[in-house]
């Protein structure tokens, strides 16, 4: 910052009302006013303005500093390199610099250079021309391409459109015609072979088998003689994994077979369906309500008794087994529905089951002892209202 003016004394700034003003005080005050006006001071022209607010001493530094920076001189008081008038005259001159090009002249030279560059046959010799690219694309052999089986070369088709490759080694190599021909030859030989699949039957084998008068198998594995000597015959048998042959009546096994199984060979549960209609049998307590019936009998005070299926029972059908009667029946609300087996010879009901359910209910009796060679009938009745019979069976 610049110095204080010469002759300037530090002022008294703590005056009190009781202080007496002396001649020295007045001389100091008057001397400082004179120093501010006439005293010399040293300016700091390096100071840079920091804003619009500052002391008098700061402004006295900032103004010379700004002038020095505008002039570009060492000191603010040095001779200016030029004047504003000289600068304006230079700016306004048409050609202030002798030997320099005018704007119009410079533009003309640029236009001429551009025209020369654009019209040149090969302005960029380090780049390919359009003709070079066209010639490359139209060439029949580039980059060492060949139609021969040559390593590390582009494949080129010859005049006939063919090219050669080496024999394949890996599974994903290109196959040669020789390999393709070999496969085709094998396929042709396979197709034309009389019996290419010896493990399968030929059409002629199947035709001969289908039209054979006897059961003899073409390969001899099954013959009528084998069946007659070692397999199940029409007289019956229990051997596993054997073929059966029908007898002169077209039957297989004994006369007492039921559903294809001989009574003597039944193991486990056996179901003999007595009744399984596509509709329900219905009865009511009045004769007029008996819409489906084979016969009608009185069964005590229980109501109408309907016989809907007759059959001949033979004890051999369940030899050594327990027999149960099972029926699916339903009753009208508030009544009881019954189903049972009736001995038609004696008119006795041998077994019965009952329910009050209104939806079809499956019912099963206890074990039965049915009379042999006896004609029986499935019958059902109710205590009133109506009842339905859906199915009946022996188990």
C-alpha positions as a Python dict, from the first residue, in 0.01 Angstrom:
ca = {
    (1, 'X'): (0, 0, 0),
    (2, 'X'): (114, 360, -58),
    (3, 'X'): (270, 564, 225),
    (4, 'X'): (104, 841, 426),
    (5, 'X'): (178, 1202, 304),
    (6, 'X'): (482, 1369, 447),
    (7, 'X'): (414, 1588, 753),
    (8, 'X'): (109, 1381, 854),
    (9, 'X'): (76, 1319, 1231),
    (10, 'X'): (-132, 1059, 1403),
    (11, 'X'): (-455, 1234, 1495),
    (12, 'X'): (-611, 1234, 1845),
    (13, 'X'): (-937, 1034, 1824),
    (14, 'X'): (-1029, 1001, 2193),
    (15, 'X'): (-1135, 1358, 2280),
    (16, 'X'): (-1340, 1407, 2597),
    (17, 'X'): (-1564, 1702, 2694),
    (18, 'X'): (-1328, 1801, 2974),
    (19, 'X'): (-1021, 1803, 2749),
    (20, 'X'): (-857, 2144, 2692),
    (21, 'X'): (-760, 2222, 2333),
    (22, 'X'): (-400, 2337, 2333),
    (23, 'X'): (-203, 2513, 2058),
    (24, 'X'): (-25, 2184, 1972),
    (25, 'X'): (-360, 2018, 1908),
    (26, 'X'): (-467, 2291, 1668),
    (27, 'X'): (-130, 2287, 1493),
    (28, 'X'): (-156, 1906, 1447),
    (29, 'X'): (-501, 1935, 1300),
    (30, 'X'): (-409, 2215, 1062),
    (31, 'X'): (-80, 2040, 972),
    (32, 'X'): (-258, 1714, 876),
    (33, 'X'): (-499, 1903, 649),
    (34, 'X'): (-204, 2066, 480),
    (35, 'X'): (-18, 1731, 456),
    (36, 'X'): (-312, 1567, 284),
    (37, 'X'): (-312, 1845, 26),
    (38, 'X'): (57, 1919, -19),
    (39, 'X'): (249, 1629, 136),
    (40, 'X'): (435, 1379, -82),
    (41, 'X'): (337, 1011, -76),
    (42, 'X'): (477, 697, -252),
    (43, 'X'): (219, 507, -468),
    (44, 'X'): (210, 119, -476),
    (45, 'X'): (129, 62, -844),
    (46, 'X'): (126, -318, -794),
    (47, 'X'): (-204, -305, -604),
    (48, 'X'): (-505, -456, -789),
    (49, 'X'): (-860, -330, -723),
    (50, 'X'): (-1075, -564, -513),
    (51, 'X'): (-1411, -391, -555),
    (52, 'X'): (-1593, -58, -546),
    (53, 'X'): (-1523, 11, -177),
    (54, 'X'): (-1181, 122, -47),
    (55, 'X'): (-988, 391, 140),
    (56, 'X'): (-840, 700, -23),
    (57, 'X'): (-493, 549, 1),
    (58, 'X'): (-624, 226, -176),
    (59, 'X'): (-785, 422, -460),
    (60, 'X'): (-459, 622, -504),
    (61, 'X'): (-285, 282, -554),
    (62, 'X'): (-551, 118, -771),
    (63, 'X'): (-573, 397, -1032),
    (64, 'X'): (-200, 405, -1122),
    (65, 'X'): (-197, 22, -1116),
    (66, 'X'): (-482, 5, -1368),
    (67, 'X'): (-307, 259, -1597),
    (68, 'X'): (17, 56, -1587),
    (69, 'X'): (-166, -264, -1685),
    (70, 'X'): (-347, -88, -1972),
    (71, 'X'): (-23, 54, -2109),
    (72, 'X'): (174, -266, -2063),
    (73, 'X'): (471, -67, -1938),
    (74, 'X'): (690, -115, -1634),
    (75, 'X'): (558, 194, -1456),
    (76, 'X'): (233, 374, -1484),
    (77, 'X'): (410, 695, -1562),
    (78, 'X'): (623, 552, -1852),
    (79, 'X'): (567, 686, -2205),
    (80, 'X'): (272, 502, -2368),
    (81, 'X'): (365, 272, -2661),
    (82, 'X'): (89, 434, -2864),
    (83, 'X'): (-207, 659, -2828),
    (84, 'X'): (-575, 586, -2864),
    (85, 'X'): (-583, 813, -3164),
    (86, 'X'): (-298, 622, -3331),
    (87, 'X'): (-469, 288, -3254),
    (88, 'X'): (-796, 406, -3406),
    (89, 'X'): (-617, 531, -3717),
    (90, 'X'): (-447, 189, -3756),
    (91, 'X'): (-773, 3, -3716),
    (92, 'X'): (-955, 219, -3968),
    (93, 'X'): (-680, 193, -4236),
    (94, 'X'): (-763, -22, -4542),
    (95, 'X'): (-419, -184, -4546),
    (96, 'X'): (-245, -102, -4222),
    (97, 'X'): (25, -366, -4278),
    (98, 'X'): (222, -333, -4601),
    (99, 'X'): (287, -667, -4774),
    (100, 'X'): (-5, -842, -4599),
    (101, 'X'): (-291, -1005, -4795),
    (102, 'X'): (-629, -843, -4810),
    (103, 'X'): (-937, -1046, -4709),
    (104, 'X'): (-1054, -1073, -5068),
    (105, 'X'): (-711, -1174, -5187),
    (106, 'X'): (-681, -1439, -4917),
    (107, 'X'): (-1022, -1584, -5010),
    (108, 'X'): (-924, -1599, -5376),
    (109, 'X'): (-610, -1793, -5294),
    (110, 'X'): (-805, -2042, -5076),
    (111, 'X'): (-1062, -2097, -5352),
    (112, 'X'): (-788, -2163, -5609),
    (113, 'X'): (-611, -2412, -5382),
    (114, 'X'): (-936, -2598, -5313),
    (115, 'X'): (-1019, -2620, -5684),
    (116, 'X'): (-674, -2759, -5759),
    (117, 'X'): (-705, -3019, -5480),
    (118, 'X'): (-1052, -3129, -5580),
    (119, 'X'): (-962, -3165, -5948),
    (120, 'X'): (-643, -3363, -5887),
    (121, 'X'): (-642, -3725, -6013),
    (122, 'X'): (-494, -3856, -5688),
    (123, 'X'): (-492, -3582, -5422),
    (124, 'X'): (-424, -3839, -5144),
    (125, 'X'): (-170, -4090, -5279),
    (126, 'X'): (-162, -4279, -4949),
    (127, 'X'): (-532, -4375, -4984),
    (128, 'X'): (-704, -4611, -5230),
    (129, 'X'): (-902, -4458, -5516),
    (130, 'X'): (-1256, -4562, -5606),
    (131, 'X'): (-1111, -4729, -5914),
    (132, 'X'): (-871, -4924, -5697),
    (133, 'X'): (-1162, -5059, -5490),
    (134, 'X'): (-1366, -5140, -5802),
    (135, 'X'): (-1075, -5326, -5960),
    (136, 'X'): (-1023, -5519, -5635),
    (137, 'X'): (-1387, -5620, -5613),
    (138, 'X'): (-1395, -5732, -5978),
    (139, 'X'): (-1072, -5930, -5960),
    (140, 'X'): (-1103, -6310, -6003),
    (141, 'X'): (-809, -6384, -5776),
    (142, 'X'): (-714, -6165, -5479),
    (143, 'X'): (-512, -6224, -5163),
    (144, 'X'): (-366, -6543, -5303),
    (145, 'X'): (-707, -6715, -5339),
    (146, 'X'): (-694, -7051, -5520),
    (147, 'X'): (-923, -7340, -5614),
    (148, 'X'): (-657, -7592, -5509),
    (149, 'X'): (-652, -7749, -5161),
    (150, 'X'): (-392, -7506, -5027),
    (151, 'X'): (-345, -7424, -4658),
    (152, 'X'): (-409, -7072, -4532),
    (153, 'X'): (-564, -6947, -4854),
    (154, 'X'): (-906, -6813, -4947),
    (155, 'X'): (-1107, -7072, -5143),
    (156, 'X'): (-1161, -6963, -5506),
    (157, 'X'): (-1406, -7147, -5729),
    (158, 'X'): (-1260, -7245, -6066),
    (159, 'X'): (-1418, -7180, -6406),
    (160, 'X'): (-1664, -7465, -6345),
    (161, 'X'): (-1764, -7330, -6005),
    (162, 'X'): (-1575, -7600, -5814),
    (163, 'X'): (-1305, -7590, -5548),
    (164, 'X'): (-1097, -7858, -5377),
    (165, 'X'): (-1041, -7919, -5006),
    (166, 'X'): (-820, -8161, -4814),
    (167, 'X'): (-966, -8481, -4672),
    (168, 'X'): (-1150, -8411, -4344),
    (169, 'X'): (-991, -8504, -4012),
    (170, 'X'): (-1214, -8351, -3743),
    (171, 'X'): (-1586, -8423, -3706),
    (172, 'X'): (-1678, -8066, -3810),
    (173, 'X'): (-1450, -8052, -4118),
    (174, 'X'): (-1598, -8012, -4467),
    (175, 'X'): (-1662, -8351, -4630),
    (176, 'X'): (-1526, -8434, -4974),
    (177, 'X'): (-1736, -8588, -5250),
    (178, 'X'): (-1555, -8916, -5187),
    (179, 'X'): (-1688, -8938, -4831),
    (180, 'X'): (-2041, -8840, -4939),
    (181, 'X'): (-2036, -9102, -5218),
    (182, 'X'): (-1921, -9367, -4971),
    (183, 'X'): (-2213, -9289, -4738),
    (184, 'X'): (-2459, -9298, -5029),
    (185, 'X'): (-2321, -9630, -5144),
    (186, 'X'): (-2366, -9775, -4795),
    (187, 'X'): (-2723, -9644, -4784),
    (188, 'X'): (-2801, -9793, -5125),
    (189, 'X'): (-2654, -10129, -5021),
    (190, 'X'): (-2853, -10117, -4696),
    (191, 'X'): (-3177, -10039, -4876),
    (192, 'X'): (-3129, -10306, -5139),
    (193, 'X'): (-3021, -10577, -4889),
    (194, 'X'): (-3262, -10868, -4853),
    (195, 'X'): (-3253, -10857, -4472),
    (196, 'X'): (-3067, -10543, -4349),
    (197, 'X'): (-3204, -10580, -3995),
    (198, 'X'): (-3171, -10942, -3901),
    (199, 'X'): (-3309, -10877, -3553),
    (200, 'X'): (-3646, -10766, -3698),
    (201, 'X'): (-3911, -10962, -3886),
    (202, 'X'): (-3945, -10914, -4262),
    (203, 'X'): (-4276, -10835, -4427),
    (204, 'X'): (-4268, -11185, -4571),
    (205, 'X'): (-4217, -11327, -4220),
    (206, 'X'): (-4521, -11137, -4089),
    (207, 'X'): (-4731, -11235, -4388),
    (208, 'X'): (-4639, -11602, -4345),
    (209, 'X'): (-4711, -11577, -3972),
    (210, 'X'): (-5052, -11418, -4026),
    (211, 'X'): (-5159, -11668, -4289),
    (212, 'X'): (-5023, -11981, -4119),
    (213, 'X'): (-5280, -12255, -4080),
    (214, 'X'): (-5133, -12360, -3742),
    (215, 'X'): (-4982, -12174, -3450),
    (216, 'X'): (-4627, -12265, -3552),
    (217, 'X'): (-4401, -11960, -3529),
    (218, 'X'): (-4170, -11913, -3832),
    (219, 'X'): (-3854, -11927, -3622),
    (220, 'X'): (-3967, -12241, -3437),
    (221, 'X'): (-3991, -12073, -3094),
    (222, 'X'): (-4362, -12156, -3068),
    (223, 'X'): (-4521, -12459, -3232),
    (224, 'X'): (-4846, -12638, -3188),
    (225, 'X'): (-4652, -12939, -3064),
    (226, 'X'): (-4490, -12725, -2793),
    (227, 'X'): (-4825, -12583, -2690),
    (228, 'X'): (-4984, -12928, -2670),
    (229, 'X'): (-4697, -13072, -2471),
    (230, 'X'): (-4586, -12791, -2241),
    (231, 'X'): (-4830, -12501, -2242),
    (232, 'X'): (-5180, -12446, -2105),
    (233, 'X'): (-5431, -12648, -2304),
    (234, 'X'): (-5803, -12613, -2355),
    (235, 'X'): (-5853, -12841, -2052),
    (236, 'X'): (-5709, -12577, -1822),
    (237, 'X'): (-5384, -12524, -1631),
    (238, 'X'): (-5209, -12276, -1404),
    (239, 'X'): (-4857, -12256, -1550),
    (240, 'X'): (-4717, -11899, -1574),
    (241, 'X'): (-4599, -11750, -1904),
    (242, 'X'): (-4772, -12012, -2123),
    (243, 'X'): (-4988, -11978, -2430),
    (244, 'X'): (-5341, -12120, -2437),
    (245, 'X'): (-5521, -12288, -2724),
    (246, 'X'): (-5895, -12304, -2773),
    (247, 'X'): (-6068, -12641, -2775),
    (248, 'X'): (-6305, -12772, -3040),
    (249, 'X'): (-6583, -12550, -2899),
    (250, 'X'): (-6370, -12238, -2919),
    (251, 'X'): (-6330, -12221, -2540),
    (252, 'X'): (-6026, -12212, -2316),
    (253, 'X'): (-6024, -12387, -1980),
    (254, 'X'): (-6301, -12550, -1777),
    (255, 'X'): (-6672, -12493, -1820),
    (256, 'X'): (-6695, -12319, -1485),
    (257, 'X'): (-6477, -12024, -1588),
    (258, 'X'): (-6610, -11679, -1498),
    (259, 'X'): (-6474, -11369, -1678),
    (260, 'X'): (-6191, -11577, -1828),
    (261, 'X'): (-6052, -11721, -1499),
    (262, 'X'): (-6095, -12079, -1378),
    (263, 'X'): (-6265, -12111, -1042),
    (264, 'X'): (-5990, -12337, -910),
    (265, 'X'): (-5715, -12085, -995),
    (266, 'X'): (-5875, -11766, -859),
    (267, 'X'): (-5646, -11600, -600),
    (268, 'X'): (-5739, -11293, -397),
    (269, 'X'): (-6063, -11101, -449),
    (270, 'X'): (-6285, -11179, -748),
    (271, 'X'): (-6573, -10953, -848),
    (272, 'X'): (-6872, -11108, -1025),
    (273, 'X'): (-7088, -10828, -1158),
    (274, 'X'): (-7453, -10920, -1140),
    (275, 'X'): (-7604, -10585, -1241),
    (276, 'X'): (-7447, -10264, -1373),
    (277, 'X'): (-7705, -10085, -1596),
    (278, 'X'): (-7662, -9755, -1775),
    (279, 'X'): (-7966, -9633, -1578),
    (280, 'X'): (-8109, -9684, -1228),
    (281, 'X'): (-8381, -9933, -1142),
    (282, 'X'): (-8663, -9765, -952),
    (283, 'X'): (-8948, -9901, -740),
    (284, 'X'): (-9222, -9746, -527),
    (285, 'X'): (-9465, -9871, -265),
    (286, 'X'): (-9743, -9895, -526),
    (287, 'X'): (-9767, -10134, -821),
    (288, 'X'): (-9809, -9846, -1067),
    (289, 'X'): (-9466, -9710, -969),
    (290, 'X'): (-9279, -10028, -1070),
    (291, 'X'): (-9139, -9899, -1396),
    (292, 'X'): (-8863, -10162, -1435),
    (293, 'X'): (-8922, -10516, -1307),
    (294, 'X'): (-8898, -10875, -1413),
    (295, 'X'): (-9145, -10997, -1150),
    (296, 'X'): (-9317, -10859, -848),
    (297, 'X'): (-9374, -11032, -512),
    (298, 'X'): (-9495, -10936, -170),
    (299, 'X'): (-9217, -10926, 89),
    (300, 'X'): (-9385, -10910, 426),
    (301, 'X'): (-9496, -10565, 527),
    (302, 'X'): (-9186, -10402, 384),
    (303, 'X'): (-9346, -10306, 58),
    (304, 'X'): (-9309, -10406, -305),
    (305, 'X'): (-9034, -10661, -383),
    (306, 'X'): (-8881, -10646, -734),
    (307, 'X'): (-8668, -10916, -896),
    (308, 'X'): (-8445, -10747, -1154),
    (309, 'X'): (-8183, -11012, -1234),
    (310, 'X'): (-8184, -11396, -1226),
    (311, 'X'): (-7873, -11616, -1236),
    (312, 'X'): (-7758, -11970, -1155),
    (313, 'X'): (-7515, -11987, -867),
    (314, 'X'): (-7244, -12258, -863),
    (315, 'X'): (-7032, -12295, -551),
    (316, 'X'): (-6726, -12382, -764),
    (317, 'X'): (-6710, -12018, -869),
    (318, 'X'): (-6576, -11929, -525),
    (319, 'X'): (-6431, -12256, -403),
    (320, 'X'): (-6226, -12198, -88),
    (321, 'X'): (-6325, -11832, -64),
    (322, 'X'): (-6574, -11620, 128),
    (323, 'X'): (-6856, -11464, -72),
    (324, 'X'): (-7011, -11121, -4),
    (325, 'X'): (-7312, -10946, -157),
    (326, 'X'): (-7266, -10579, -247),
    (327, 'X'): (-7522, -10331, -383),
    (328, 'X'): (-7550, -9957, -451),
    (329, 'X'): (-7894, -9823, -354),
    (330, 'X'): (-8069, -9500, -249),
    (331, 'X'): (-8399, -9424, -66),
    (332, 'X'): (-8653, -9142, -62),
    (333, 'X'): (-8622, -8905, 236),
    (334, 'X'): (-8784, -9059, 545),
    (335, 'X'): (-8787, -9418, 407),
    (336, 'X'): (-8556, -9720, 388),
    (337, 'X'): (-8431, -9889, 70),
    (338, 'X'): (-8339, -10259, 65),
    (339, 'X'): (-8150, -10489, -175),
    (340, 'X'): (-8082, -10862, -145),
    (341, 'X'): (-8052, -11208, -299),
    (342, 'X'): (-8363, -11426, -320),
    (343, 'X'): (-8373, -11804, -358),
    (344, 'X'): (-8626, -11850, -635),
    (345, 'X'): (-8681, -12215, -542),
    (346, 'X'): (-8791, -12144, -187),
    (347, 'X'): (-8887, -11775, -216),
    (348, 'X'): (-8652, -11700, 75),
    (349, 'X'): (-8440, -11384, 86),
    (350, 'X'): (-8092, -11512, 165),
    (351, 'X'): (-7926, -11178, 239),
    (352, 'X'): (-8025, -10811, 245),
    (353, 'X'): (-7863, -10468, 289),
    (354, 'X'): (-8043, -10140, 355),
    (355, 'X'): (-7994, -9763, 382),
    (356, 'X'): (-8191, -9444, 447),
    (357, 'X'): (-7946, -9232, 244),
    (358, 'X'): (-8101, -9040, -44),
    (359, 'X'): (-7780, -9052, -250),
    (360, 'X'): (-7645, -9380, -396),
    (361, 'X'): (-7466, -9571, -119),
    (362, 'X'): (-7244, -9878, -156),
    (363, 'X'): (-7341, -10149, 97),
    (364, 'X'): (-7175, -10488, 161),
    (365, 'X'): (-7309, -10788, 354),
    (366, 'X'): (-7121, -11025, 574),
    (367, 'X'): (-6978, -11355, 444),
    (368, 'X'): (-7245, -11574, 276),
    (369, 'X'): (-7307, -11942, 231),
    (370, 'X'): (-7509, -11974, -91),
    (371, 'X'): (-7679, -12301, -196),
    (372, 'X'): (-7500, -12471, -486),
    (373, 'X'): (-7666, -12500, -828),
    (374, 'X'): (-7949, -12273, -722),
    (375, 'X'): (-8127, -12009, -926),
    (376, 'X'): (-8104, -11679, -741),
    (377, 'X'): (-8237, -11330, -814),
    (378, 'X'): (-8123, -10980, -721),
    (379, 'X'): (-8422, -10799, -571),
    (380, 'X'): (-8484, -10462, -406),
    (381, 'X'): (-8772, -10293, -223),
    (382, 'X'): (-8848, -10014, 24),
    (383, 'X'): (-9047, -9921, 332),
    (384, 'X'): (-9238, -9657, 138),
    (385, 'X'): (-9186, -9386, -120),
    (386, 'X'): (-8937, -9492, -385),
    (387, 'X'): (-8592, -9654, -400),
    (388, 'X'): (-8314, -9686, -660),
    (389, 'X'): (-8080, -9974, -742),
    (390, 'X'): (-7766, -9875, -934),
    (391, 'X'): (-7547, -10190, -920),
    (392, 'X'): (-7522, -10533, -757),
    (393, 'X'): (-7230, -10773, -743),
    (394, 'X'): (-7079, -11073, -562),
    (395, 'X'): (-6729, -11040, -420),
}
